[in-house]
């Protein structure tokens, strides 16, 4: 058994680690999940400037991704619809309506110029064996911007999940620039569907946001939805509005969807209802307003880590400097190698060193002749000298190239190389300025891109006025009570207690002195002759003093208890009087008089006695009552009394 338990534990941990690192959570460094990274790698490999059938890219990507073509195809469509890193051609679906993309055999794609600028550099990209060992795939791309903030991400792993909201690419780039310059910056989400966002509870990438649709109420008899809240489609919004209308929470005449390239949902108002009156109800009861909880969880240095937007920007600002430094140093090294080769070629041709190899009969002799020929020019060659690889390169120069060798052209090329090396040295000395110029160039490219709307912000940031659901919904349900049968509810025939809404809660005080708070019932049994039924409004109840006059179970003596109902647990029954006691009267007036009638006894001269309720202290709910007399009570008479939530004439209560 221990062996099996250890086996399960080990396998579960391996599975959990795999799902977290290799499927669901994006990496901080390039902001991509493995399937997205493999798709871009395939596009870079196949890139020839032309569009490729998505089906072909999916097939090629299967060399790297072990989870089948369906997952690759859907991930490619989602990545392409971000509009930044993949150019599209054909029907890739509609983010507004939720319509799916055409089959992968019909649509085409290619790597965008922006993705090549930001991700592609095979010389700096670490590679690892693919799942079957036949190919090499990138471990991480050397990303120059925080793509995880630009695209956003969502994923559920074992024991953790991530929800990263998308941000405006230009604002992200400007924030990265501000970080490099040591300035303050602040980023808020920006959604491709537009709408509005309240960031009051947004804690720098964590917490939550409220998103709303953008409504046009210029016509008092109709509402036009022009932009959608993040996470909704026209279909889901319409379904939520129809559901609210059927439940009676909003009153509309009709709803029509005219969405094409832009969102346009028309809601016509019912007779007597106007647009301004319905806006709050739309926000309260439909998808026109939603709350989104966010959690910026990424893989950092191989481990899951919760970060903030500010931390991500700072990390990528440093990473940008490192990557650009490596690129410059790599280019400088390649130019130095090229300059060295060109110097050797010039000396080899100009000084006719190749003539010395004509008399040599062995490969060793040929190599020695070349090396000996360069001895007088050691100062020009420099400290690197002439290596065996250099000799091989010189010996492979064709005769045609030697005969047509242009000294002036070669000298001009070497001067260009030297000028570029000098320029690179200047960039390395001022690497932050170079990084800022790079970001400015990317910003200029984004602004020229018509497909992504030149990078303009789509979502308005503001603070929403809170919508109280209880205030929005109309109290158009009649709560009725049948005193004879003891049934209470909206589907009961009897006297009307109050007009309520579906969100109200009802306080019921029964004839045995117990009370409970429930939702508005359609039909519920509470018992005949209930003392008190009302809407359980805490603000009103906390100012209401309940005066309960009851008879003790054992002695029959009268008692009074005055208390305030301050709180409750839904559907739980509470007792205001001792067990077995008989409630004679309940009143909520601050001041009133009542007369007790005592049971006739020998030598009892006074059979009635009057008291004032306000003369007795208000106690807690669990406190006992105050005894009024040591005589057995028969009944009570109270002036201006109504038993169930209202005012009425005088009443006399007697209990057997």
C-alpha positions as semicolon CSV with decimal commas, in nm:
position;residue;x (nm);y (nm);z (nm)
1;X;0,000;0,000;0,000
2;X;0,283;0,239;0,084
3;X;0,434;0,177;-0,260
4;X;0,102;0,255;-0,433
5;X;0,055;0,571;-0,224
6;X;0,406;0,694;-0,309
7;X;0,342;0,615;-0,675
8;X;0,020;0,815;-0,677
9;X;0,181;1,105;-0,488
10;X;0,474;1,121;-0,728
11;X;0,257;1,095;-1,039
12;X;0,017;1,359;-0,910
13;X;0,299;1,601;-0,834
14;X;0,449;1,545;-1,179
15;X;0,109;1,600;-1,341
16;X;0,043;1,914;-1,135
17;X;0,385;2,055;-1,221
18;X;0,332;1,978;-1,590
19;X;-0,011;2,145;-1,603
20;X;0,115;2,454;-1,419
21;X;0,438;2,507;-1,613
22;X;0,368;2,355;-1,954
23;X;-0,001;2,418;-2,023
24;X;-0,205;2,669;-1,823
25;X;0,017;2,947;-1,686
26;X;0,209;3,191;-1,912
27;X;0,578;3,259;-1,858
28;X;0,681;3,604;-1,741
29;X;0,974;3,628;-1,981
30;X;0,781;3,609;-2,310
31;X;0,421;3,614;-2,184
32;X;0,331;3,298;-2,377
33;X;0,190;2,959;-2,293
34;X;0,376;2,663;-2,450
35;X;0,120;2,613;-2,728
36;X;0,140;2,983;-2,824
37;X;0,520;2,970;-2,823
38;X;0,517;2,663;-3,048
39;X;0,272;2,827;-3,289
40;X;0,493;3,138;-3,323
41;X;0,803;2,919;-3,361
42;X;0,634;2,730;-3,645
43;X;0,533;3,058;-3,814
44;X;0,890;3,189;-3,785
45;X;1,024;2,866;-3,935
46;X;0,779;2,875;-4,227
47;X;0,798;3,251;-4,280
48;X;0,851;3,354;-4,642
49;X;0,643;3,673;-4,639
50;X;0,334;3,497;-4,775
51;X;0,022;3,373;-4,599
52;X;0,005;3,006;-4,500
53;X;-0,300;2,788;-4,462
54;X;-0,372;2,757;-4,091
55;X;-0,416;2,382;-4,145
56;X;-0,056;2,362;-4,268
57;X;0,073;2,556;-3,967
58;X;-0,128;2,332;-3,734
59;X;0,019;2,023;-3,899
60;X;0,374;2,157;-3,872
61;X;0,318;2,263;-3,511
62;X;0,220;1,908;-3,416
63;X;0,591;1,825;-3,432
64;X;0,630;2,029;-3,115
65;X;0,289;2,014;-2,942
66;X;0,177;1,672;-2,815
67;X;-0,191;1,757;-2,762
68;X;-0,343;1,727;-3,107
69;X;-0,455;1,957;-3,386
70;X;-0,777;2,087;-3,226
71;X;-0,598;2,254;-2,936
72;X;-0,340;2,407;-3,172
73;X;-0,605;2,540;-3,412
74;X;-0,817;2,703;-3,142
75;X;-0,509;2,852;-2,971
76;X;-0,388;2,996;-3,303
77;X;-0,728;3,160;-3,367
78;X;-0,731;3,315;-3,018
79;X;-0,373;3,439;-3,058
80;X;-0,448;3,580;-3,405
81;X;-0,753;3,765;-3,273
82;X;-0,526;3,953;-3,031
83;X;-0,424;4,133;-3,356
84;X;-0,061;4,195;-3,260
85;X;0,157;3,896;-3,341
86;X;-0,023;3,710;-3,622
87;X;-0,152;3,858;-3,947
88;X;-0,489;3,708;-4,050
89;X;-0,665;3,641;-4,377
90;X;-1,015;3,495;-4,387
91;X;-1,285;3,445;-4,127
92;X;-1,126;3,417;-3,783
93;X;-1,460;3,453;-3,604
94;X;-1,607;3,757;-3,433
95;X;-1,510;3,862;-3,082
96;X;-1,831;4,067;-3,056
97;X;-2,087;3,802;-3,151
98;X;-1,892;3,497;-3,038
99;X;-1,915;3,341;-3,387
100;X;-1,648;3,076;-3,442
101;X;-1,375;3,092;-3,706
102;X;-1,399;2,904;-4,033
103;X;-1,236;2,563;-4,061
104;X;-0,854;2,577;-4,054
105;X;-0,837;2,465;-4,416
106;X;-1,001;2,790;-4,527
107;X;-0,819;3,057;-4,328
108;X;-0,460;3,182;-4,358
109;X;-0,204;3,346;-4,135
110;X;0,160;3,452;-4,106
111;X;0,390;3,599;-3,843
112;X;0,344;3,975;-3,816
113;X;0,640;4,214;-3,851
114;X;0,582;4,317;-3,489
115;X;0,624;3,961;-3,364
116;X;0,953;3,929;-3,550
117;X;1,080;4,253;-3,396
118;X;0,979;4,152;-3,045
119;X;1,035;3,775;-3,029
120;X;1,247;3,641;-3,312
121;X;1,618;3,601;-3,256
122;X;1,736;3,240;-3,298
123;X;2,088;3,329;-3,188
124;X;1,966;3,437;-2,843
125;X;1,682;3,186;-2,804
126;X;1,748;2,877;-2,589
127;X;1,623;2,554;-2,749
128;X;1,535;2,211;-2,612
129;X;1,437;1,877;-2,761
130;X;1,073;1,842;-2,861
131;X;0,856;1,579;-2,693
132;X;0,970;1,303;-2,934
133;X;1,335;1,414;-2,954
134;X;1,327;1,466;-3,331
135;X;1,321;1,848;-3,331
136;X;1,432;2,149;-3,132
137;X;1,178;2,397;-2,991
138;X;1,229;2,728;-2,808
139;X;1,231;2,718;-2,430
140;X;1,155;3,091;-2,411
141;X;1,163;3,373;-2,663
142;X;1,378;3,679;-2,578
143;X;1,074;3,908;-2,564
144;X;1,139;4,281;-2,565
145;X;0,802;4,387;-2,419
146;X;0,574;4,241;-2,149
147;X;0,346;4,053;-2,388
148;X;0,159;3,898;-2,095
149;X;0,013;4,243;-2,016
150;X;-0,063;4,326;-2,377
151;X;-0,252;4,004;-2,453
152;X;-0,382;3,907;-2,110
153;X;-0,417;3,544;-2,011
154;X;-0,652;3,302;-1,842
155;X;-0,577;2,951;-1,723
156;X;-0,672;2,695;-1,461
157;X;-0,402;2,461;-1,332
158;X;-0,388;2,222;-1,037
159;X;-0,447;2,422;-0,719
160;X;-0,402;2,761;-0,886
161;X;-0,535;2,979;-1,164
162;X;-0,444;3,296;-1,347
163;X;-0,659;3,580;-1,479
164;X;-0,457;3,859;-1,638
165;X;-0,646;4,140;-1,807
166;X;-0,526;4,282;-2,141
167;X;-0,375;4,631;-2,148
168;X;-0,327;4,885;-2,423
169;X;-0,001;4,815;-2,608
170;X;0,093;5,182;-2,646
171;X;0,035;5,244;-2,275
172;X;0,247;4,938;-2,190
173;X;0,529;5,065;-2,411
174;X;0,505;5,413;-2,259
175;X;0,513;5,257;-1,910
176;X;0,827;5,064;-2,005
177;X;0,984;5,388;-2,126
178;X;0,886;5,566;-1,803
179;X;1,042;5,284;-1,601
180;X;1,370;5,316;-1,794
181;X;1,368;5,691;-1,733
182;X;1,294;5,648;-1,363
183;X;0,952;5,809;-1,388
184;X;0,626;5,700;-1,226
185;X;0,365;5,514;-1,431
186;X;0,026;5,350;-1,385
187;X;-0,155;5,104;-1,608
188;X;-0,523;5,013;-1,632
189;X;-0,684;4,737;-1,841
190;X;-0,801;4,803;-2,196
191;X;-1,037;4,555;-2,362
192;X;-1,077;4,478;-2,735
193;X;-1,457;4,499;-2,700
194;X;-1,442;4,850;-2,555
195;X;-1,696;4,929;-2,285
196;X;-1,618;5,091;-1,951
197;X;-1,417;4,977;-1,650
198;X;-1,420;5,078;-1,284
199;X;-1,075;5,022;-1,133
200;X;-1,159;5,128;-0,776
201;X;-1,076;4,777;-0,647
202;X;-0,802;4,705;-0,903
203;X;-0,480;4,652;-0,711
204;X;-0,212;4,684;-0,979
205;X;-0,305;4,365;-1,163
206;X;-0,489;4,190;-0,881
207;X;-0,818;4,244;-0,696
208;X;-1,122;4,298;-0,916
209;X;-1,272;4,535;-1,171
210;X;-1,628;4,624;-1,269
211;X;-1,694;4,631;-1,643
212;X;-1,995;4,784;-1,815
213;X;-2,143;4,805;-2,159
214;X;-2,154;5,150;-2,318
215;X;-2,518;5,253;-2,355
216;X;-2,672;5,519;-2,581
217;X;-2,987;5,662;-2,415
218;X;-3,032;5,967;-2,637
219;X;-3,370;5,828;-2,750
220;X;-3,603;5,811;-2,444
221;X;-3,787;5,509;-2,584
222;X;-3,491;5,290;-2,673
223;X;-3,144;5,198;-2,554
224;X;-2,857;5,116;-2,790
225;X;-2,567;4,904;-2,667
226;X;-2,264;5,030;-2,861
227;X;-1,978;4,855;-2,677
228;X;-1,962;4,532;-2,479
229;X;-1,817;4,464;-2,135
230;X;-1,511;4,238;-2,135
231;X;-1,602;3,867;-2,138
232;X;-1,946;3,912;-2,294
233;X;-2,074;3,866;-2,647
234;X;-2,383;4,008;-2,814
235;X;-2,552;3,670;-2,777
236;X;-2,480;3,637;-2,404
237;X;-2,590;3,998;-2,339
238;X;-2,918;3,947;-2,527
239;X;-2,986;3,621;-2,341
240;X;-2,930;3,791;-2,004
241;X;-3,166;4,077;-2,099
242;X;-3,437;3,836;-2,214
243;X;-3,402;3,637;-1,891
244;X;-3,436;3,953;-1,681
245;X;-3,740;4,059;-1,882
246;X;-3,912;3,721;-1,831
247;X;-3,845;3,746;-1,457
248;X;-4,013;4,087;-1,454
249;X;-3,700;4,272;-1,346
250;X;-3,699;4,496;-1,653
251;X;-3,984;4,589;-1,885
252;X;-3,900;4,599;-2,257
253;X;-4,101;4,573;-2,576
254;X;-3,839;4,406;-2,798
255;X;-3,467;4,354;-2,848
256;X;-3,287;4,346;-3,185
257;X;-2,927;4,275;-3,281
258;X;-2,788;4,485;-3,568
259;X;-2,422;4,403;-3,500
260;X;-2,192;4,382;-3,803
261;X;-1,842;4,531;-3,782
262;X;-1,955;4,737;-3,484
263;X;-2,178;4,642;-3,193
264;X;-2,537;4,767;-3,207
265;X;-2,805;4,606;-2,991
266;X;-3,139;4,790;-2,981
267;X;-3,366;4,761;-2,676
268;X;-3,712;4,913;-2,722
269;X;-3,892;5,022;-2,407
270;X;-4,237;4,900;-2,307
271;X;-4,529;5,145;-2,295
272;X;-4,492;5,389;-2,009
273;X;-4,126;5,293;-1,951
274;X;-3,834;5,520;-2,045
275;X;-3,468;5,457;-2,118
276;X;-3,328;5,650;-1,820
277;X;-3,546;5,445;-1,585
278;X;-3,416;5,115;-1,725
279;X;-3,041;5,181;-1,730
280;X;-2,984;5,092;-1,363
281;X;-3,191;4,774;-1,401
282;X;-2,977;4,667;-1,698
283;X;-2,663;4,712;-1,490
284;X;-2,818;4,534;-1,191
285;X;-2,981;4,231;-1,357
286;X;-2,800;4,165;-1,687
287;X;-2,449;4,118;-1,825
288;X;-2,434;4,490;-1,901
289;X;-2,235;4,510;-1,577
290;X;-2,007;4,237;-1,445
291;X;-1,746;4,198;-1,176
292;X;-1,420;4,031;-1,279
293;X;-1,172;3,900;-1,024
294;X;-0,812;3,915;-1,144
295;X;-0,500;3,731;-1,036
296;X;-0,166;3,806;-1,202
297;X;-0,001;3,465;-1,171
298;X;0,292;3,386;-1,402
299;X;0,585;3,145;-1,422
300;X;0,895;3,328;-1,305
301;X;1,232;3,148;-1,302
302;X;1,051;2,815;-1,335
303;X;0,813;2,872;-1,042
304;X;0,458;3,014;-1,022
305;X;0,459;3,365;-0,881
306;X;0,191;3,627;-0,811
307;X;0,311;3,966;-0,930
308;X;0,182;4,317;-0,991
309;X;0,170;4,510;-1,316
310;X;0,440;4,744;-1,185
311;X;0,670;4,451;-1,107
312;X;0,614;4,304;-1,455
313;X;0,701;4,636;-1,621
314;X;1,015;4,675;-1,411
315;X;1,122;4,318;-1,488
316;X;1,077;4,369;-1,862
317;X;1,251;4,705;-1,863
318;X;1,561;4,533;-1,724
319;X;1,513;4,242;-1,961
320;X;1,490;4,477;-2,260
321;X;1,825;4,633;-2,168
322;X;1,982;4,286;-2,130
323;X;1,846;4,159;-2,462
324;X;1,949;4,470;-2,656
325;X;2,295;4,454;-2,497
326;X;2,332;4,089;-2,602
327;X;2,213;4,170;-2,956
328;X;2,461;4,456;-2,989
329;X;2,746;4,251;-2,848
330;X;2,659;3,962;-3,079
331;X;2,644;4,193;-3,381
332;X;2,971;4,354;-3,276
333;X;3,138;4,013;-3,249
334;X;3,009;3,912;-3,591
335;X;3,128;4,240;-3,743
336;X;3,470;4,199;-3,583
337;X;3,490;3,848;-3,726
338;X;3,386;3,979;-4,065
339;X;3,638;4,265;-4,047
340;X;3,911;4,020;-3,953
341;X;3,824;3,798;-4,248
342;X;3,813;4,092;-4,488
343;X;4,154;4,212;-4,361
344;X;4,303;3,867;-4,420
345;X;4,145;3,849;-4,765
346;X;4,286;4,191;-4,859
347;X;4,639;4,100;-4,749
348;X;4,609;3,753;-4,907
349;X;4,519;3,905;-5,245
350;X;4,709;4,234;-5,245
351;X;5,037;4,082;-5,126
352;X;4,990;3,776;-5,349
353;X;5,040;3,533;-5,065
354;X;4,845;3,279;-5,271
355;X;5,149;3,259;-5,506
356;X;5,350;3,088;-5,232
357;X;5,126;2,780;-5,237
358;X;5,195;2,697;-5,603
359;X;5,516;2,504;-5,521
360;X;5,372;2,316;-5,223
361;X;5,281;1,950;-5,267
362;X;5,119;1,872;-4,933
363;X;4,828;2,024;-4,739
364;X;5,058;2,093;-4,445
365;X;5,297;2,276;-4,674
366;X;5,018;2,484;-4,823
367;X;4,894;2,588;-4,478
368;X;5,248;2,668;-4,361
369;X;5,309;2,880;-4,673
370;X;4,996;3,086;-4,601
371;X;5,090;3,132;-4,234
372;X;5,444;3,230;-4,326
373;X;5,310;3,481;-4,580
374;X;5,120;3,665;-4,308
375;X;5,419;3,699;-4,072
376;X;5,531;4,039;-4,213
377;X;5,175;4,171;-4,170
378;X;5,121;4,065;-3,810
379;X;5,058;4,424;-3,700
380;X;4,777;4,467;-3,957
381;X;4,625;4,129;-3,871
382;X;4,606;4,222;-3,504
383;X;4,627;4,015;-3,186
384;X;4,387;3,748;-3,315
385;X;4,645;3,627;-3,562
386;X;4,571;3,371;-3,834
387;X;4,398;3,050;-3,722
388;X;4,358;2,723;-3,902
389;X;3,997;2,814;-3,981
390;X;4,118;3,139;-4,135
391;X;4,359;2,947;-4,356
392;X;4,078;2,716;-4,470
393;X;3,861;3,017;-4,553
394;X;4,138;3,182;-4,757
395;X;4,214;2,867;-4,951
396;X;3,847;2,837;-5,052
397;X;3,847;3,177;-5,225
398;X;3,784;3,106;-5,596
399;X;4,033;3,225;-5,858
400;X;3,762;3,435;-6,023
401;X;3,713;3,633;-5,704
402;X;4,089;3,686;-5,670
403;X;4,123;3,806;-6,029
404;X;3,826;4,044;-5,996
405;X;3,917;4,162;-5,648
406;X;3,834;4,531;-5,611
407;X;4,064;4,691;-5,355
408;X;3,861;5,011;-5,329
409;X;3,533;4,823;-5,282
410;X;3,686;4,604;-5,015
411;X;3,830;4,906;-4,838
412;X;3,490;5,082;-4,845
413;X;3,322;4,773;-4,698
414;X;3,578;4,753;-4,418
415;X;3,526;5,121;-4,340
416;X;3,150;5,061;-4,316
417;X;3,210;4,772;-4,077
418;X;3,440;4,984;-3,864
419;X;3,184;5,267;-3,859
420;X;2,913;5,025;-3,749
421;X;3,133;4,884;-3,474
422;X;3,198;5,237;-3,353
423;X;2,822;5,305;-3,359
424;X;2,756;4,985;-3,159
425;X;3,014;5,087;-2,901
426;X;2,829;5,416;-2,864
427;X;2,497;5,233;-2,815
428;X;2,652;5,006;-2,552
429;X;2,781;5,308;-2,361
430;X;2,430;5,462;-2,370
431;X;2,223;5,145;-2,363
432;X;1,922;5,303;-2,188
433;X;1,893;5,571;-2,458
434;X;1,923;5,298;-2,721
435;X;1,641;5,102;-2,547
436;X;1,421;5,414;-2,543
437;X;1,481;5,467;-2,915
438;X;1,391;5,104;-2,979
439;X;1,062;5,145;-2,791
440;X;0,988;5,466;-2,983
441;X;1,036;5,275;-3,309
442;X;0,792;5,004;-3,193
443;X;0,539;5,270;-3,090
444;X;0,565;5,427;-3,437
445;X;0,500;5,086;-3,600
446;X;0,195;5,022;-3,382
447;X;0,051;5,364;-3,461
448;X;0,084;5,289;-3,833
449;X;-0,098;4,954;-3,801
450;X;-0,454;5,008;-3,922
451;X;-0,566;4,657;-3,818
452;X;-0,510;4,724;-3,449
453;X;-0,671;5,067;-3,472
454;X;-0,335;5,244;-3,443
455;X;-0,319;5,134;-3,081
456;X;-0,593;5,369;-2,958
457;X;-0,748;5,293;-2,616
458;X;-1,091;5,131;-2,650
459;X;-1,211;5,108;-2,289
460;X;-1,310;5,413;-2,084
461;X;-1,181;5,423;-1,725
462;X;-1,406;5,570;-1,457
463;X;-1,584;5,515;-1,128
464;X;-1,934;5,370;-1,143
465;X;-2,215;5,482;-0,919
466;X;-2,315;5,174;-0,724
467;X;-2,650;5,028;-0,824
468;X;-2,861;4,904;-0,532
469;X;-3,057;4,607;-0,659
470;X;-3,329;4,658;-0,398
471;X;-3,385;5,015;-0,511
472;X;-3,383;4,933;-0,880
473;X;-3,637;4,652;-0,874
474;X;-4,001;4,757;-0,850
475;X;-4,218;4,646;-0,559
476;X;-4,501;4,509;-0,772
477;X;-4,570;4,178;-0,592
478;X;-4,856;4,159;-0,343
479;X;-4,769;3,967;-0,028
480;X;-5,089;3,819;0,113
481;X;-5,178;3,635;0,431
482;X;-5,475;3,406;0,496
483;X;-5,542;3,434;0,872
484;X;-5,767;3,130;0,873
485;X;-5,546;2,877;0,695
486;X;-5,214;3,030;0,806
487;X;-5,062;3,055;0,456
488;X;-4,842;3,349;0,348
489;X;-4,712;3,433;0,002
490;X;-4,758;3,600;-0,334
491;X;-4,978;3,317;-0,461
492;X;-5,209;3,317;-0,156
493;X;-5,566;3,448;-0,143
494;X;-5,616;3,672;0,159
495;X;-5,550;4,016;0,295
496;X;-5,264;4,215;0,137
497;X;-4,984;4,273;0,385
498;X;-4,747;4,474;0,165
499;X;-4,621;4,528;-0,188
500;X;-4,278;4,367;-0,215
501;X;-4,003;4,286;-0,465
502;X;-3,842;3,943;-0,523
503;X;-3,535;4,069;-0,331
504;X;-3,718;4,163;-0,012
505;X;-3,697;3,953;0,304
506;X;-3,997;3,895;0,525
507;X;-4,003;3,900;0,906
508;X;-4,277;3,678;1,049
509;X;-4,363;3,687;1,420
510;X;-4,592;3,392;1,501
511;X;-4,858;3,358;1,769
512;X;-4,625;3,147;1,986
513;X;-4,376;3,433;2,019
514;X;-4,119;3,295;1,772
515;X;-3,993;3,484;1,467
516;X;-3,791;3,410;1,154
517;X;-3,673;3,592;0,841
518;X;-3,721;3,433;0,497
519;X;-3,721;3,527;0,130
520;X;-4,052;3,633;-0,021
521;X;-4,246;3,304;-0,042
522;X;-4,483;3,205;-0,317
523;X;-4,683;3,001;-0,064
524;X;-4,558;2,909;0,283
525;X;-4,734;2,795;0,604
526;X;-4,663;3,017;0,906
527;X;-4,966;2,932;1,116
528;X;-5,298;3,100;1,177
529;X;-5,322;3,426;1,370
530;X;-4,966;3,549;1,320
531;X;-4,892;3,858;1,526
532;X;-4,657;4,047;1,293
533;X;-4,557;4,026;0,926
534;X;-4,341;4,292;0,758
535;X;-4,047;4,352;0,524
536;X;-3,725;4,280;0,715
537;X;-3,550;4,613;0,664
538;X;-3,262;4,627;0,914
539;X;-3,243;5,007;0,914
540;X;-3,612;5,033;1,001
541;X;-3,621;4,737;1,242
542;X;-3,328;4,864;1,447
543;X;-3,546;5,165;1,534
544;X;-3,852;4,950;1,609
545;X;-3,919;4,844;1,968
546;X;-4,127;4,528;2,000
547;X;-4,339;4,517;2,316
548;X;-4,454;4,161;2,388
549;X;-4,715;4,100;2,660
550;X;-4,740;3,732;2,751
551;X;-4,865;3,496;3,019
552;X;-4,622;3,264;3,203
553;X;-4,674;2,897;3,142
554;X;-4,671;2,772;3,504
555;X;-4,819;3,062;3,705
556;X;-5,033;3,241;3,448
557;X;-4,886;3,572;3,567
558;X;-4,858;3,856;3,309
559;X;-4,514;3,975;3,185
560;X;-4,388;4,236;2,939
561;X;-4,073;4,218;2,729
562;X;-3,949;4,512;2,523
563;X;-3,666;4,447;2,274
564;X;-3,518;4,540;1,936
565;X;-3,452;4,285;1,655
566;X;-3,108;4,386;1,525
567;X;-2,994;4,083;1,326
568;X;-3,079;3,733;1,217
569;X;-2,973;3,427;1,022
570;X;-3,200;3,352;0,729
571;X;-3,459;3,078;0,784
572;X;-3,361;3,032;1,149
573;X;-3,636;3,044;1,414
574;X;-3,587;3,261;1,724
575;X;-3,802;3,270;2,044
576;X;-3,892;3,600;2,212
577;X;-4,078;3,444;2,506
578;X;-4,008;3,144;2,735
579;X;-4,118;2,801;2,620
580;X;-4,487;2,737;2,689
581;X;-4,571;3,105;2,745
582;X;-4,886;3,241;2,577
583;X;-4,848;3,566;2,382
584;X;-5,135;3,806;2,461
585;X;-5,027;4,105;2,253
586;X;-4,742;4,248;2,043
587;X;-4,706;4,619;1,971
588;X;-4,444;4,840;1,800
589;X;-4,554;5,182;1,925
590;X;-4,315;5,374;2,146
591;X;-4,591;5,469;2,387
592;X;-4,921;5,299;2,452
593;X;-5,139;5,189;2,746
594;X;-5,291;4,849;2,799
595;X;-5,536;4,708;3,052
596;X;-5,501;4,359;3,198
597;X;-5,806;4,160;3,305
598;X;-5,738;3,906;3,581
599;X;-5,910;3,575;3,635
600;X;-6,184;3,592;3,901
601;X;-6,058;3,463;4,237
602;X;-6,204;3,464;4,591
603;X;-6,119;3,783;4,776
604;X;-5,989;3,944;4,452
605;X;-6,125;4,298;4,459
606;X;-5,942;4,451;4,159
607;X;-5,997;4,249;3,839
608;X;-5,851;4,508;3,596
609;X;-5,531;4,707;3,601
610;X;-5,384;4,958;3,349
611;X;-5,013;4,987;3,260
612;X;-4,797;5,205;3,034
613;X;-4,553;5,015;2,809
614;X;-4,300;5,301;2,805
615;X;-4,247;5,261;3,179
616;X;-4,050;4,939;3,123
617;X;-3,689;4,915;3,004
618;X;-3,581;4,781;2,664
619;X;-3,382;4,460;2,704
620;X;-3,185;4,223;2,483
621;X;-3,347;3,954;2,273
622;X;-3,232;3,676;2,507
623;X;-3,334;3,856;2,827
624;X;-3,643;3,748;3,021
625;X;-3,960;3,954;3,055
626;X;-4,061;4,176;3,348
627;X;-4,348;4,044;3,561
628;X;-4,638;4,290;3,575
629;X;-4,846;4,128;3,852
630;X;-4,870;3,822;4,074
631;X;-5,224;3,756;3,956
632;X;-5,338;3,515;3,690
633;X;-5,418;3,712;3,378
634;X;-5,719;3,641;3,163
635;X;-5,680;3,892;2,879
636;X;-5,548;4,228;2,764
637;X;-5,712;4,528;2,601
638;X;-5,507;4,772;2,393
639;X;-5,636;5,086;2,220
640;X;-5,567;5,157;1,850
641;X;-5,420;4,816;1,773
642;X;-5,373;4,624;1,449
643;X;-5,244;4,268;1,464
644;X;-5,072;4,243;1,125
645;X;-4,858;4,540;1,019
646;X;-5,091;4,841;1,038
647;X;-5,321;5,060;1,247
648;X;-5,673;4,976;1,351
649;X;-5,932;5,013;1,627
650;X;-5,916;4,889;1,982
651;X;-5,880;4,515;2,034
652;X;-5,911;4,271;2,320
653;X;-5,703;3,955;2,332
654;X;-5,791;3,664;2,556
655;X;-5,607;3,336;2,580
656;X;-5,763;3,026;2,741
